[in-house]
Amino acid sequence: MQQSSMQSSEHDRDQQQPPAQPVSSTDQPQVRMYATAFCPYCVRARRLLERKGIAWEEIAVDGDRERFQEMTQLANRTTVPQIFVGDTHVGGYDDLAALDRAGKLDPLLGLG
């Protein structure tokens, strides 16, 4: 029982860490996210990037047919968010989170 409460304490501590300070745009590749205002996965992607201290350019596709078509051509996907780091298409939030869990997101963002 003690072990699970220790794990819970470690989890709580990880969740309470303050967001990192934004990294200068000269130190990191440009991050672009095609998104809509209220998409829950877009919200999660924003939170993950904020927690990492990463600035990004957000391209709103809600109600903008041209931007949506641009996103579809670049990503070959029709779901949001679609996230690019430099010239690399990361994918959606699930892809971004998977890279983070695997320890591959920080180096891609220039944080490692």
N, C-alpha and C positions, 0 to 999 in steps of 0.2 A: 504494500500500500504506500509506503514511503517513496518508493521509486516513482510511482505515477504522480505523486504530488510534486516531486522534484522535476519531473518532465513538464508538468503543468507550469511550474514556476519559471522554468527556462523558456517555455513557449510564451508565457505572459511577458517576460522580459524582452524577448525578441519582438513581440508585437508592439511594445511601448517605446522602442528606439525612436529618437527623433529623426525626421527626414534628413538626408545628407544635404549639404550645401550644393546649390547648382554648380555644375562644372562649366567652366568657360567654354564657349563654342569653339575656340581655337584648339582646345584639348580633346575634343570629341567629334566624332562624325555627326553630321546633321541627322536628326531623327524627325521623320514625318509620319503623321498618323491621319489616315482618312477615317472619319468618324461621324457619328450623329450625336446630337445633344444628350439623348436619354437612354441610349443603348447600354444595358448593364455591363456588357463586356468592354465597351468603350470606357465606362467609369472605372472599371477594374484596371484597365491598361493605364489610364491617367494616374491612378493611385500608385501603381507599381513604379512608373517613371518618376513621380513626385518623390516617392520613398528613396529612390536612387539619387535624387537631386539632379535629374536630367531635364534639360529644357527641350521642348519639341515644337515643331510646327504642326498645328492641327488644321486639317482641311475638311471643312464641313460639307458633307454630301447630302444632308437632308434637304430635299427640295431643289437640289442643284443637279440637274440631269447631266450637264457637261462634266462636272467634277466626278460624278458617279461613273460615267463612262471612262473618264481618265483613270480612275481607280481600277475599274474592271480590266482595262487594257494592261495596266502595269502589273497588277497582282494576279490576273487571270482568276479572280474570285469576285463574288458579288455580295459577300457578307462584310460587316464592319465589326471591329476596326480592322484596317489593314495597315500594318506598321512596316516602315522602312528605316533601316539604319545605314546611312550612306547610300550605296547602291544595292545593298543587300535587302531583299524582301524577307522579313522575319515571318510574316503571316499575321494571324489574329492574336487575341489575348492569350488563348490557350498555348499557342506556339511561343509567345513571349515569356509566359510563366514557366513553360517547360525548359526553355533556355536558362532561365534564372535558377531553377531547381538543379539543373545539371552543372551550374557554375560556368556556363558559357556566355551569359549575357554581359557580365561586367567587362570582360575583355573586348567584346564586340562594341560596347559603348565607350571604350577607352578608359575604363575605370580600373582595370586590372594591371 
